Amino acid sequence: MPVLAATIRRLGDGFSHEELERARAQLKAGLLMSLESTMTRVEQHAGAMMVFGRPFDLDDMVRRIDAVDHDGVKRVAHRLKSAPPTVTALGPIGALESYDRIARRLDA
């Protein structure tokens, strides 16, 4: 959690063009590699049909990834910082930080 909160705070302050390009490349590579699995392709198409009422469109997804810019990332980072965090945990939660501590990490 500390690393995630620090990353969200840092994104609001700015990041390099190279970091944005690397993130885009990683997203596209993951998307394309996931299509090698027939089951994943079926799940993606079924999810798109349920949510959007149309099949998954790879070209559209790549265009959307390429359209992400610095200002858009900063806007989302600001929204994440300014909204109360939502915390979900699975498994033993005894070592989980308190909600208040997690929220303070985002305010720092």
N, C-alpha and C positions, 0 to 999 in steps of 0.2 A: 504493500500500500504506500509506503513512503516514496518509492521510486515513481509510481504512477502519479501521485500528487505533485511531486517535484517536476515531472515532465509536463503536466497540464499547466502549472504555473509558468514554466519556461516557454512554452509555446505561445502564451499570450504576450511575451516580451519580444518575440521574433525568433527567426531561425533562418538558416542559410538556404540559398537556392539549391545547393547540392543535397541538403537534407530532404527538401521537398521532392526532388527528383528521385532520390533513393527510395523514399516512401511510396511514391507512385509506382516505381519499377517493382518493388516488393509486392504491392497489392496486385498488380497485373500478373506477375509471375505466379503468385499463389492462386489467383483466379484461373489462369490457364492450366496450371498443373492439376487443379482440382477437377478439371474437365476430362482428365485421363480415366477417371473412375466412372463407370456407367451408373452406378448407384448415386454418386454425387450429382451427376448431370440430371438424373431423374428427380432427385430431391430439389435441386435448384429450379428446375422447370415447374415442379408441383408448387413450390413455395411462391414463385412468381405468379402462377395462375391464381393461387388463393389470395394473394395480397393485391396484385395489380390487375388481375383478370386477363393477363396475356402471358405468353411464354417468355422465358428468360432470353434476353437479347445480348449476346456477348459484345457486339460492336457498341451498343448503347452503354454498357457497363464500362468499357474501355474509354469511351468519350467522356463519361462522367468522372472517371478517375483523372483523366487528363485535364478536366476543367477545374479541378481543385486548385485554388491559388492561395497565396499568403493571407490575404484578407479574410477568406472563408475560414481558414484554419484558426486565425486569430479570433474571429467572431465565435466560433464553436468553443474555443478554449475559454473565452470570457464568459460565455453562458455556463460552462461547466464550473467555473470558479464562483460565479455569482449565485448559482442555484444550490439549495441544500443537497448534499450528496445522498445518493441511495446506496446502501450497502447490502449486499447479498452474500451469504456464506453457506458453504456446503461442507458437511463433515464436522469434526470436533472444532468448536469455536472458542475454546478456553484461552487460546493464545491471541485471539483477535483483538485488535486495538478497540478502544471505546469509540462510539460514534462521534462524540465531541472531539476527541483527539484527531480523528480522521478529518472532520470538518475544519479544525484549526489548521491542519496541514495545507488545505486548499486556500485558506485566507492569508497565509504567510507571505 
